[in-house]
Amino acid sequence: MGLDMTHIPFKGAGPAVQSVVSGEIAIGCTTLPAVKELVRGGLLRALAVTSAQRFASSAQIPTVGEAGFGDQESSTWQALMAPAGTPAAILSFLQREVVSIVNAPGAREQLIELGFTAIGSTSAQLSQQIQSEIERWRRVIQAARIEA
């Protein structure tokens, strides 16, 4: 994007958001659920979401692509994991139950209102997601010559 910025690490979204609201720092990047009510209340201005699509509960906020920043898509996601060696029957049960919960009408609407996109996929789809993320960020790290 051609920005000259300094990364300031915070111990969580709360202190980072507080620093933006107070004017201590000029800009911040965090999850939508962490700032959604502050944006609604006019204390923060959402410039863009980094997801590929707008969020249903905050459709007024453009994506980074729509805001003119090209291919800068990035999203956070959560997954339920189990220890290696967990019996297949237990994994299957957990997967069915989680998908059922995520797809329950009340739960789905609540997740959307909070700024999440509920997916509820299979173990194979999650494995593909993880591999895709590893490859994507490997390329970014190599291109930026980032070293541990």
C-alpha positions in Angstrom: 0.0 0.0 0.0 3.0 2.3 0.2 2.4 3.3 3.8 5.1 4.2 6.2 3.9 2.8 9.5 5.4 1.5 12.7 4.0 -1.7 14.2 3.0 -1.3 17.8 2.3 -4.6 19.6 -0.5 -4.5 22.1 -1.6 -7.2 24.6 -5.0 -7.7 22.9 -7.6 -5.8 21.0 -8.9 -3.8 24.0 -5.7 -1.8 24.7 -5.1 -1.3 20.9 -8.7 0.0 20.3 -8.4 2.2 23.4 -5.2 3.8 22.0 -7.0 4.6 18.7 -10.1 6.0 20.4 -8.0 8.2 22.6 -5.8 9.4 19.7 -2.6 7.9 21.1 -2.2 6.2 17.8 -3.7 7.2 14.4 -4.8 3.9 13.0 -5.3 0.3 14.1 -6.3 -3.1 12.7 -8.4 -5.5 14.6 -11.4 -7.8 14.3 -14.8 -6.3 13.5 -16.4 -7.7 16.7 -13.8 -5.7 18.8 -14.8 -2.4 17.3 -18.3 -2.8 15.9 -20.2 -0.9 18.6 -17.6 1.9 18.6 -18.1 2.3 14.9 -21.8 2.3 15.3 -21.5 4.9 18.1 -19.3 7.1 16.0 -16.2 6.8 18.2 -14.3 5.1 15.4 -14.4 5.2 11.6 -14.1 1.9 9.9 -12.0 2.4 6.8 -12.3 -1.1 5.4 -12.6 -4.8 6.2 -9.8 -7.1 5.1 -12.1 -9.9 4.2 -12.9 -10.8 0.5 -16.6 -9.8 1.1 -18.4 -7.2 3.2 -19.9 -8.4 6.4 -23.6 -8.7 6.4 -24.0 -6.9 9.8 -21.7 -4.0 8.6 -22.4 -3.8 4.9 -21.6 -0.1 4.9 -17.9 -0.9 5.4 -16.1 -1.5 2.1 -13.6 -4.3 1.6 -9.9 -3.3 1.2 -10.3 -4.1 -2.5 -13.3 -1.8 -2.9 -11.4 0.9 -1.0 -8.7 0.8 -3.7 -6.0 -1.3 -2.1 -6.1 -4.2 -4.5 -5.3 -7.7 -3.4 -4.8 -7.2 0.4 -7.4 -9.7 1.5 -6.8 -11.3 4.9 -9.2 -12.8 7.4 -9.1 -14.4 10.8 -10.9 -17.6 11.6 -11.3 -20.1 14.4 -11.4 -23.8 14.3 -12.1 -26.6 16.7 -9.2 -29.0 17.1 -8.7 -32.3 18.8 -5.6 -34.2 19.8 -4.0 -36.5 17.2 -5.2 -40.0 17.8 -8.7 -39.0 18.8 -11.0 -41.8 17.7 -12.8 -41.2 14.4 -16.2 -41.7 16.0 -15.6 -38.9 18.5 -14.3 -36.6 15.7 -17.4 -37.3 13.6 -19.7 -36.7 16.5 -18.0 -33.4 17.4 -18.0 -32.2 13.8 -21.8 -33.0 13.4 -22.6 -31.2 16.6 -20.5 -28.1 15.9 -22.1 -27.8 12.4 -25.5 -28.2 13.9 -24.8 -25.5 16.5 -23.3 -23.1 14.0 -26.2 -23.6 11.7 -28.9 -23.3 14.3 -31.1 -20.3 13.4 -30.5 -18.3 16.6 -26.8 -19.0 16.7 -26.2 -18.1 13.1 -27.9 -14.7 13.4 -26.0 -14.0 16.6 -22.7 -14.8 15.0 -23.6 -12.6 12.0 -24.6 -9.7 14.3 -21.3 -10.0 16.1 -19.4 -9.7 12.8 -18.6 -13.3 12.2 -19.3 -15.4 9.2 -20.4 -18.9 10.3 -19.2 -21.7 8.1 -19.2 -25.0 9.9 -17.1 -27.1 7.4 -15.7 -30.6 7.4 -12.3 -31.7 8.7 -11.1 -32.1 5.1 -12.1 -28.5 4.3 -10.4 -27.3 7.4 -7.2 -29.1 6.4 -7.3 -27.5 3.0 -7.9 -24.1 4.6 -4.8 -24.5 6.9 -2.6 -25.6 4.0 -3.8 -22.7 1.9 -3.0 -20.3 4.7 0.4 -21.8 5.2 1.3 -21.4 1.6 -0.2 -17.9 1.3 1.7 -16.5 4.3 4.9 -18.4 3.3 4.9 -16.4 0.0 4.3 -13.1 1.9 7.1 -13.9 4.4 9.5 -14.8 1.6 8.6 -11.7 -0.5 9.0 -9.4 2.5 12.2 -11.2 3.6 10.9 -11.6 7.1 13.1 -13.6 9.4 12.3 -15.2 12.7 
